Amino acid sequence: VRTYDDPAISGIDLEWASQCRIENVFVNTGVYNVQATKPTSGTSGLITPAINNAALTILRNVIVTGFHTGIQVNEHTDGDNIVVASNINGLEFVFAHHASRFARLGAYRNPHHITVSGRHGFSIEQMNTEQPGPGQTDAQNAWQTLVSDINDPKNLGSADINYWVVEGNVGAVEKFISNGGASIRARRIGSAPTANDNTMSTAQ
């Protein structure tokens, strides 16, 4: 599914669908994601069925690049082998009664890999990320510089996340940046659990 650079339209909008099963789909804006223009419209690559849906939203092998929001996540979403890259918000969790679940998530060159805009319970078994490193941005794509791994300023998320962070041209690092997220338990893979793993969020 292809739109165009800096899209003013969304890719796949299933807000009013009752259920969905999406497999082996690449939603993009027609350019290599590293070269994508900063999105200026509030569009999404994929919008899942809205709250009070029919409790079956399955995403498998889905890639979204170049939108304001990669995937807008509504309740009952179950995702695996998901990649969101060069979107302002990789995943956006909106208000939900029921929880959502992701197994493997790849989040690359999004200023905010995870954004929470409404109360939502969710888990991510493996959140593998990469942020631009030294020499990997220029004036055109500097907007893809990481701001936060988790952006939940109003503390609306309740979540468990296991993460692994890579910085381009550097390798695996222990950096993990949370903005809010008081009820999001994020731990680096291989780290011992603590009372509140979010306290490790600013480790350097």
C-alpha positions in Angstrom: 0.0 0.0 0.0 1.7 3.2 -1.2 0.8 6.9 -0.7 3.3 9.7 -1.3 6.0 11.5 0.7 4.6 13.7 3.5 1.1 12.1 3.1 -2.1 14.0 3.8 -4.0 10.7 3.6 -3.7 7.6 5.8 -2.6 4.2 4.3 -5.2 1.7 5.7 -8.1 3.1 7.8 -10.1 0.3 9.5 -11.4 2.5 12.3 -15.0 1.5 11.5 -14.3 -2.1 10.7 -15.4 -4.7 13.3 -12.4 -7.0 12.9 -9.3 -7.4 10.8 -6.5 -9.8 9.9 -3.6 -8.1 8.1 -0.6 -10.2 7.0 2.4 -9.5 4.8 1.7 -5.9 4.1 4.1 -3.0 3.6 2.5 0.5 4.0 4.9 3.2 2.7 5.1 6.7 1.2 7.1 5.8 -2.0 10.5 6.7 -0.7 13.3 5.1 1.2 12.3 5.7 4.8 15.6 7.3 5.7 15.0 9.9 3.0 11.3 10.6 4.1 10.2 14.1 4.6 8.9 15.0 8.0 5.2 14.3 8.0 3.1 17.5 8.5 -0.4 16.0 8.6 -1.7 13.8 11.3 -2.1 10.7 9.2 -1.5 7.1 10.0 -0.1 4.2 8.0 -2.6 1.8 9.6 -5.6 2.5 11.9 -7.0 -0.6 13.6 -10.7 -1.2 14.4 -11.9 1.3 17.0 -12.9 0.7 20.6 -15.9 -1.6 21.1 -14.8 -3.6 18.1 -15.5 -7.4 17.6 -12.4 -8.5 19.5 -10.2 -9.8 16.7 -7.4 -7.6 15.4 -4.5 -9.6 14.1 -1.4 -8.0 12.5 1.4 -10.2 11.2 4.5 -9.2 9.1 3.4 -5.6 8.8 5.8 -2.7 8.0 4.8 1.0 8.1 7.1 3.9 7.1 6.9 7.6 6.6 3.7 8.6 8.4 2.9 10.9 11.3 1.8 7.7 13.2 2.9 4.3 12.0 0.1 2.2 13.6 -2.8 3.6 15.6 -3.4 0.8 18.1 -6.9 0.2 19.4 -8.1 -2.5 21.8 -7.7 -6.2 21.1 -4.7 -5.7 18.8 -2.4 -8.7 18.6 0.8 -8.1 16.6 3.9 -10.0 15.7 6.8 -9.2 13.3 5.8 -5.6 13.1 8.2 -2.9 11.9 7.5 0.9 12.2 10.2 3.1 10.9 10.7 6.9 10.2 7.2 7.8 11.6 6.9 10.6 14.2 5.1 8.1 16.4 5.9 4.4 15.7 2.9 2.9 17.6 0.3 5.1 19.2 -1.9 3.4 21.8 -5.3 5.1 22.0 -8.1 4.8 24.6 -9.0 1.1 25.1 -11.1 -1.0 27.5 -9.3 -4.2 26.5 -5.6 -4.9 26.4 -3.3 -5.3 23.4 -0.3 -7.5 22.8 2.8 -7.4 20.6 5.4 -10.2 20.3 8.3 -8.9 18.2 8.3 -5.2 17.4 11.0 -3.4 15.4 11.0 0.4 15.9 13.6 2.3 13.9 14.3 6.0 13.4 11.0 7.2 14.9 11.3 10.3 17.2 8.9 8.5 19.5 8.9 4.7 19.2 5.8 4.3 21.5 3.3 7.0 22.2 0.4 6.6 24.6 -2.5 9.1 24.0 -5.3 7.2 25.8 -5.6 4.7 28.7 -4.4 1.4 27.3 -3.1 -1.8 28.8 -0.5 -3.6 26.6 2.6 -5.8 26.5 5.5 -6.0 24.1 7.5 -9.2 24.4 10.5 -7.9 22.5 10.9 -4.2 21.4 14.0 -4.0 19.2 14.9 -0.4 18.4 17.5 1.5 16.5 18.2 5.2 16.7 20.4 7.3 14.4 24.0 7.5 15.5 27.0 9.6 14.6 26.9 10.8 11.0 23.5 9.2 10.3 21.4 12.3 9.9 21.5 15.4 7.8 19.4 18.5 7.5 16.7 16.7 5.6 16.2 13.8 8.0 17.3 15.2 11.3 13.7 15.0 12.4 14.2 11.2 12.7 16.5 11.7 15.7 15.2 9.9 18.8 13.3 12.0 21.4 11.8 9.2 23.5 11.4 5.4 23.4 8.2 5.8 25.4 6.2 9.0 25.2 3.4 8.8 27.8 3.4 12.3 29.4 0.0 11.8 31.0 0.9 8.4 32.4 -2.0 6.7 30.6 -0.3 3.4 29.8 -0.2 0.3 31.8 2.3 -2.0 30.2 5.2 -4.5 30.3 8.0 -4.1 27.8 11.2 -6.0 27.2 13.5 -3.8 25.0 16.9 -3.9 23.2 18.4 -0.7 21.9 20.9 -0.2 19.2 22.5 3.1 18.2 23.6 3.4 14.6 27.4 3.3 14.0 27.8 2.4 17.7 26.0 -0.9 18.5 23.9 -2.1 21.4 23.6 0.5 24.1 21.8 0.8 27.5 20.1 4.1 26.7 16.3 4.1 27.1 14.3 7.3 27.3 10.9 7.5 28.9 8.7 10.6 29.0 6.3 9.8 31.8 5.0 6.2 31.7 4.7 5.8 35.5 2.8 2.5 35.0 4.9 1.1 32.2 7.4 -1.5 33.3 10.3 -1.4 30.8 13.3 -3.7 31.3 16.4 -4.3 29.1 16.6 -7.9 27.9 18.7 -9.8 30.4 18.3 -7.4 33.2 17.0 -8.6 36.6 13.4 -7.4 37.3 13.1 -4.6 39.9 10.2 -3.1 41.8 9.8 -0.5 39.0 11.9 -1.2 36.0 11.1 2.3 34.6 13.7 3.7 37.0 16.3 2.3 34.6 14.8 4.4 31.8 17.5 7.1 31.8 20.5 4.7 32.0 23.4 5.8 29.9 
